[in-house]
Amino acid sequence: MKFLRNKIILPLVLMAVSATAYCSLKSEQDTLPLSLKIKVQSFKANLEANGFEVLRGNWNLFTIDDCKYAMAKFGNCFGNNPTAPYIVPTVPLWPDEFVDNFLKDSLGPTQGNTWWTHRLDEREAIVILGTLPPTGGYFGMESYVFTRQGKINTNDEIYKTITDPFMKSILFANSPNLSRVMAFASIGDSHNNVSIQRQSGSSWDQERYFIITPDAAMEKKMSEALLEAGVHERDQIFTEKVSKDIARLGLGSSADDFITLIRYSMPFDEVLGERWRRSLPLQVFRVREKIPTHTAEPYPAPVREPRAARTDLKLQGDLNNLVKEVKIRWGQVDASDASFQSLLLWVDLLGEHCLKRPMNCLGDTADADYQISKTVSLDKGEVIAAAGVLGTATGNASYVSLSVNWLPPLVGVLNRTHNDLAGSADDYSATVANTDKLYLQYFARDCSGVPNCTAISEKSVPKGEFIKIIQRNYVVPGSLRGGDPTKLVNPSIIVLNPKNFSRK
């Protein structure tokens, strides 16, 4: 199929669209800038005129308040980041697509006839047109296999080696449809603010366009349609290539279902960032030919971008010394402490590996490395100290998140970023080296008299239940992805009794 490419005719076409479809434009999301509205309308009209079916979807902000829906459906909230809500498209299903009613409204009610998850035919595309958010710490867009037909493999090596009963119950879990297991596994690398910048010259506050498809022929057709709709340069278009070597394609009951997430963290201007989150100037379509005119051109399995890091291992001794000095200051030299564990190294948390087991990959992304603490309680007045190496201070992260997660539902209830953690270990500089590269953060029910402490109420974590702390280090500066965990120092957790604490 050939789209119009006449640069003289194109402005006239856009003028005609904007004039004759004015009423239709008014029905678009009111938050879309006019230039984007015109492209959206022209893109849809162009495709329909050339024999495509086009289904329009919606965008949703999944916040901590929405965890109640995920908990009711799945028993957990996937370790959400409470201060950086996920942005999720919902789309209609095709008339010939299998309907898994177990997943209806799985993350909350949706607008119209749209669903959070969908299957993916070998010759279709998901197309996103949007204005990216204001400058921030991180932006990434990524698709996942959400559930997969199959059963839990109790002979899997990770299943057999995991002794933490909570982790085993989360990693190896059925979908609400008991013929399927939870996967939530990435199918390749994301498009993030760094990769978008490298390809197109800029990212923040820019109109950019995304194609998610398993078919190279559809990628070409959608790119042509976007250019015809007014997209200025092909390098503003980004493709997420879904390989049939990774995902099970098709619209039937045995195919994988998919979900797409946007993560946007730490806007430099909170007011502008929140305004973008509330307006969501994005549009999503599902597209396929009414009568297929081509043979699908599948993609090979993706080659992951390599992880890099500036080794932090030389700071392990300083961190150990900080842990020792904290115990001395608290008068509790025998206090319990333990290192966090790298999820990538401990449970092989990489999408295509999780899909082979199968195992819940917890919404993994190669843009971060993840470390998780042991399970602890707060109900006897414990003060929990998290001590670690600050990735933004060592050049191994653009954005650091230290989050407290309520167990068993794995709800992220609060978060501390590198801005909160910077300088928090300085009080120990007389006895510990390199405190400018370390952090020390406390959590307790009652933070009275404890510096750098965040209180966790029984409303956030009910009495009798537990917490885990998760550290996320996003995107090593100068690279596209998160750090190599073999070169990074895992944080430590210390369980303290507040009665012996004195500030010196």
N, C-alpha and C positions, 0 to 999 in steps of 0.2 A: 504494500500500500504506500502511495506517495502522498505526503502532506504538502500543502502550499508552502513554497519557499520564496515567493516573490516579495522582495523587501519593500516594493512600492505598494503592492496590494495589501500587505499585512496591516499597516496602520488603518486602512479603510475597513478591513474586516473587524478590527478591534473596535473602531468607532461604531460600526453597525451593531456589534454585539452589545456595546455599552448603551446604545440608544434603544434598540428594540427589546432588549432583555432587562430594562431598568427595573421593572417590577420583580423579576426573578432575582436580580442583584440585591434588592432590598431584603429578600428572604435569606441571603447568605448570612453567615455569622456577622453580627454587627461589628465585631472586633477586627475584622480583616481590613487592612489598609486598602484604599481604593485601587492602587496598582495591582495588588494581589487579588482582589475581587475580580478584576477584569481578566487576569490570567486564569483564575479558577473557572470562570464562566466560559471563556474561550476554549480552554482545554477540554472541558466536559462536552461542549457543543461540537467541537471538532471531532472528538472521538465518536460521539453518537452518530454524526453525519457519515462517518467512515466505517460503520458496521460493528461498533463495539457496544457491549453492555457496560454501563457505568453505575455503580452503587456508591452513594455518598455516606460517609460515616461522621462520627462526632469525636470530640476530645474531652477528656475527663481528668480532673485533678484527684489523685488518690492520696488522701491525707491520713493522719493517725486516727481521726474520727471515723474513717471508713474501715478501720481494722475489724470492727465488729462484724462486717459482712464476710470478710475473709476467714475470721475465726469460726463463724457459724458454719461455713461451707467446708473449710479445710482444716480447722483446728489450730491454725496459726496465722501470723501476718507476715511471714517470709523475712523477718528481720528488717523491716522497713526503716528508713532514715526519717525520724520524726520532724526534722527541720528542713528536709529537702523532699517534699512529696513527689511521688512519681506522676508523670504525665502520660496518659494511656489513651490510645485511640480505640473506639469501638466501631464495628462495621456490621452491615447487614450480611446475612447468609445468602448464598445463591439458592435458587429454588430447588436445585438437584443436590444440595449439600446435606450430608448427614447432620441431624440435629441432636446434640447431646444435651438433653434437658437437665442432666445433673449439673451442668456448668452455667445454666441460665442465671443471670444476675449474680454471678459468683463473687464479684467485688463490689456489689451494690447495684441498685436500679440503674438502667441505662435509658437514654433518650430514644424514642421511637422503637424501631425493630432492630436495634443494633446489639451486638454481642461483644463481650470482652475478648473472647477467643474465636478463632476461625480456622478452617482447614485451608490448604493452599494447593490449587490445581497446578499441574505441570506447565500450563500455558496461561497463567494469569499474573497480574501484577497488583501490588498495593502501591499507590502513588501518593506522596505527601508534598504539599506546597505550603510554605510557611515563612514567617519572619522569625528568625532566631532571637533568643532573649538578649537583654543587656549584658554587658561584660560581667563575668563572674569567675568563680574558682574552677568550675567544671560544667561542661555540657556534653551529653552523649545520647545517641539514639541507637537502639539495638533490639533485634528480634530474638525470640526464644521458642523452642518447643516447650509447650506448657504441660501437656500430659501425653503419655504414649501407651498404646495397647500393650499389655504384658502383665507379668506378675513379679513380685519381689523375689529375688534370687538369694536365698539364705546361704548358698554356697559361695557367694561372692567374697573375695578376699578382704575387702573393706568391711563388709557386713560382719564377717567373722572376727575381725580385729578390733572393731569399735567396742569399747567397754562402757562408755558413757551412754546410759540408757536413753537420755534425752536426745543426744545426737543420733543414735540409731533410729529412734522413732521419727525424727525429722527427715533424715537422709533416705530412709527406706519406708516410703509411705504410699498407700493407695490414693488414687483420685477418689472423689465422691462416687464416680462410676467405677465400681470395683473390678471391672475388666481392664482397667488402666492404672498406671502408676504415675505419681507426680514426677515430673522431669525438670521443669523450669530451667532449661539448659540452653546456653548460648549456642548459636549455629555458626559463629565466626566472630570477627572483631567488629567493634562498633564504629560508627562515624562520630567522632568527638570534635571538640572545638579545635584541637591541634591538627587533626587530619583534614578538617574542613578548611582551616587556614592555609595549610600547605597546598591543597589542590586549587582553591579558588581565590586565594590572596587575602581573604578576611572571613570572619565568622560572626562575631557578635553583632546583633542589630541588623543583620542582612537577610534578604530574601534568599532562601536556598530550597532545593527540591530533591526528593529522595524516592527512589524506586526500589521496591522489595520484590524480587521475582526469582523463580528457578529457571527462567528461560531467557537466553541471550537475545533471541529474536524479539521477545516482548520488550526487553530493555531498549533495543534500538527503536522500536515503534513508539514507546513512551517518551524517549528522549526527543524524537522528532516532533511529537505532539506538544511537548513542553516548549521547545524552541519556537514552534509555530504559534503558541499561545503568548509569546512575548518574552520568554526567558532569554537573557542577553547572550550568555556564553554557555557552552556545553560543560565547562569546568565548574559551573554552579550546580550541576546535577550529580548526585551521588547514588550509587547502586549497591544495595545489599544483595549479594549473590547467594541464593539458597541452593545448596547442592543436594541432589538426591542421594549422594554418598553419605550424607549426614542425617538428613530428614526424610521421613516417609511422606511422600506427596500424595495428593489426591483428595477427593471430596467424600470418600466413603467412611464407614465406621472404623475401619482399621488404620486409617491415616493418622498422622500426628495432628494435634491442634497447636496453634501458634498465638503468641501475644507479642506486642511491641511496646517498649518502654522508652520514655525520655527521662533522663536524670539531669537536673539543673540545680547546682549547689552554690552557695555563698555568693549571691549577686553583690557586686561592689557597692551598688546603691540599692539598699533594701526596698525603698519605696518603688523604684522603677522595676526591680525584680519581681516584687509582689504584684505590681500592676500587670506585668506580662503573664504571670501565672494565672491571674484571675481572668484575663482576657483571652489567652491562648489563641493568638493569631495564626492558626494552623487549619489546614483542610486535608482530609484523607479520602481517597477513593479506592474501591476495588474495580478492576478493569479486566475484561476478557472479550474476545471476539464472539459475536453471536454465532457465526459459522466459522470454525477454525480454518484458516487459509495457509497454515504453515506447520511444519513438523517442529516439535519442541527442540530447542538447542540447550541441553543441560550444561551446567557448570561443573567443573571438577571440585573435589573437596578443597576447602580453603586452606591456604598456608598462613598460619598465624604470624603476626608481627612479633619479632623477638623481644623479649623483656630485657631491660638493661638496669643497671644500678651502679652507683658509686659505693663500694663496699663500706658498710658501717660496722663490720665485725670488730674493728679496733676499739669500738666504744662499748663492747660487751663488759669489759672490766669496770669501766666507769659506772655503767648501769648497775652491776652487781654491788659496787661500793655504795651507790645511792640507796639501794634496797637495804643494805646493812646499816647505813647511817639513819635511815628512817626508823628502823626497829630500835636502834639505840636511843634515839630521841624520844621515842614513845615508851622507853623502858620495857620493851618486849622483844628481847633478842631472840626468843624462841617462837615468835609469831610465825604463823603459817604463810608461806609464799610459794608461788609456782609461776613458771613461764607460760605465756600464751602459746598457742599452737598455730602454725601456718596452715590455713585450710587447703591451700594449693598443694603443700607437701604432705599433709596429714591424710587428707581424704581425696586427693587428686581432683580438686574442684575445677574441672575444665569441661565445657559443654559437651564436646564430642565424646569425651571419655565417660562422662556421666550417662550419656544416652546408650552406650554399649552395655552398661551393667544390667539393667538401668538403675539410676539413682537420682534423687532430687539434688539438682546443682544449685539450688537456692538463689536463682537469678544471678549467676556468676557473670563477671565481666573481666576481660583482660586489661581493662583500664585501671584496675586496682589490685593491690595485694591485700589479703585479709588475714588477720590474726584474731583468735578467739580465746577467751579466758576459761578457766574452770568455772563450775557452777558454785555460787556462794549465796548465803542468806544475809538478811539485814535485821532479822527479827529479835536478836538478843543484844541489840545496840551496837553491832559491829560497825566499824568504820573500814571501808574498803579503799585501799590505795592502789592506783594504777600508775606504774612508773615505766617510762619508755624512752626511746630515741625519737626525736621529733623530725620526721621526714622533710618538712619544709626547711628546717635549719641545716640539714646535711645535704640538701640538693637531691633528695630522693622522692619528693612528692610536691605537687602543685597545690594539693588540698588534702588535709588530714581530718578524719572524722573519728572520734572516740565516742561510741554510743553504748548506752545501757539498755539491755534487752530483758524484758520480763518473760520469765519461764513459768509454765510450759508453752504459752501461746506465741513465743518469739516475737513479741511486739517491741519495737524500738520506742522507748518512752522519753529519752532525752539524749542530747548530743552535745559534744564539745569539739570545737574545731581547733585548728592550729593557732588561730588568733587567741583563743581562750587559754591554750596550753603554753604558749610562748612565755618564757621567763618564770614558769611555775616552780622550777627546781633551783632557782638562784639562791634561795635561802641556805642551800647546802654547799655553796661554792667554796667555803673555807676548808671543807674536808673532801669534796668530790670534784674531780677535774671535768672540764667540758660541760658544765651544767647549762651553758647556753644552747647545747644541742640535746638536752634531755628535758623531760617533763615529769611532773608529779601532780596527779589529780586525785582528790578524795571524793567518795560517795558514802552517804549515810542517811539514816532516817532523821537524825538531828545533827546538824553541822555546827552547833554552838562552839565557838572558840577554835574551830579547825580552819586553817587557811586553805584556799583553793579547793573548797568543798562544795558539792552540789547535793542538796537534799532530795531524797526520793520518798515521796509520800505513799501512804497506803492506798491512795486512789490510783496512783500510777502502777505500783506493784503491791497487790493485796498481801496482807499478812498471811504467812504460811507458804508463800511462793518464793521464787528464787530469781536470780539475775545471772546473766553472762555479759561481759563487756567485749565489744568487738572494735578492733582498730582497722580502719580502711585508709590506705595511702593511695591517692589517685595521681596517676600520670607523672612519671619522672620528667622534670624539665629537660627539654632538648630531645625527648623521645615521644613516641606516640602512645605508649602503654604504661601500665603499672610496673613496679620494680620487681626484680628477680629476687624471690624470697631467700634464695641461698646466700645472698649477700647482705641480708638485712637482719637486724637484731630484734627478736621478739620481745614485746613488753613483759613486765612481771606484775602480778597481782599479790597484794599483801592484805591479810585479814587481821585487823587490829582491834584491841579493846580500848574504848575511849577513856576509861577511868584513870589510866596512867599517863595520859598525854599532858605535857606542859610545854608551852612555847618558850624557846630559849633563843 
